[in-house]
Amino acid sequence: MGYRIAGRVAAISSFAVLAGALCAGELPRVAPAEVGMSESRLARVAERMDSLVAQGEFPGMLAMIARRGSVVFEHAVGTLDVETGAPLEMDSLMRIYSMTKPITSVAAMTLVEDGKLLLDAPVAMHFPEWKELKVLEDGEQVPASTAVTARHLLMHTSGLTYGYYGDTPVDRMYREAKLIDDWDYLTHDTRELVLKLADIPLLFEPGSRWHYGFSSDVLGHLVERVSGQPLDGFFEDRLFSPLGMDDSYFDVPDAALKRFGTDHHVTDGEVIVQDSPREDPEFRDVTFLSGGGGLVMTADNYMRFCLMLASGGSFDGARILSPATVALMTTNLLAAGDSAGGDGFGLGFAIAPAGPSRSTLTPGSYYWGGAAGTFFWIDPNLDLVAIFMPQRIGSPPWIQQTLQNMVYAAVE
């Protein structure tokens, strides 16, 4: 199999050639056969990615796959920036949107391990403005009988919603309070978000069910209040620097802009730019440090984060979490009868269950995705990590399922 970069194929005798030329700090790489993967079947993944781009499903797409702690596959094809024609490369910066949520969850759990944050204590200990939250019941605002905790925020059982895709009375209140519009955060920062949420009732009693919403953004601000650091500084000190994630940003710096491209919708085969680094830039001059969707990074950097989790909380000599904490985070903790769209949910991750599921993953795998079609999963049973990164809003779900099936077909 050739080693593919940005749609070009450079024939090499083995992936092990790559491993022999590694510089300090690079991800470990091995030939697929060394870790029980088929080179010819991984080649099919690259070919499928090429065809998805050629057919117009994506302007561009990249992927990275690892097994037993080493990268066995990486491929980038297509266009990074449809306005300039710049090609997508493996070191391109990608909007990961909600794939930020697992990172924020890990950050919060480091504070739990530090003894500075309790999973089941009311977050009102740190947010005094949340001491008298209300819940909307039968059209009436009544005092919440259960206090919101860090566990609720991590599990998306807090009673918070998002406001931009639902039309409940609470969602409408979010829009009226100008928390968010169809796409952009409207508050200046997460402190203002938390203050405004104090005056809006919860959608339901905390802990009673799973519902996607602002939980991870509030969790990010909780990290700030508990640590006394802005979220970007805490991420840098506790995650990015120890893990070698030196290409991860809330605010893309000038020097990296040439590796940051356009984000898109694809409608009737036409590519429509959603966000440009030049016009209405979403990740420039950022004040809202979104723990729910604010990060931009390379595939290399997200793989470092994933390999840390896959190895039980450490990577390249840096211990981020204990194995016990990672095990807790990646266990389904939802009550019987509750689900995250049919799957389980732990502390920041969806969990593929045994039995019928919307997921094509093996039971116990944990995963998440982002609004631009990005997705990753970690399969602890097979010691497998896979990351796919397009930049297409509204990516069809069949694409994710197809690529997942092809990755599993390459396991020998």
ABEGO torsion letter per residue (X at the ends): XBBBBGGBBBBBABAAAAAAABBBGBBBBBBAAAAGBBAAAAAAAAAAAAAAAAAGABABBBBBBBBGGBBABBBBBEBABAAAGBBBBAABBBBAEAAAAAAAAAAAAAAAAAGABBAABBAAAABAAAABBBBBBGGBBBBBABBBBAAAAAAGAAGBBAGAABABAAAAAAAAAGABBAABBABABAAAAAAAAAABBBABBBGABBBBBAAAAAAAAAAAAAAGBBAAAAAAAAAAAAAGBAABBABBBAAAAAABBBBBBBBGGBBBBABBAABGBAABGBABBBAAAABBBBAAAAAAAAAAAAAGGBBGGBBABBAAAAAAAABBABBBGBBBGGBBBBBGBBBBBBEBBABABBBGBBBBBBAAGBBBBBBAAAGBBBBBBBBBBGBBAAAAAAAAAAAAAABX
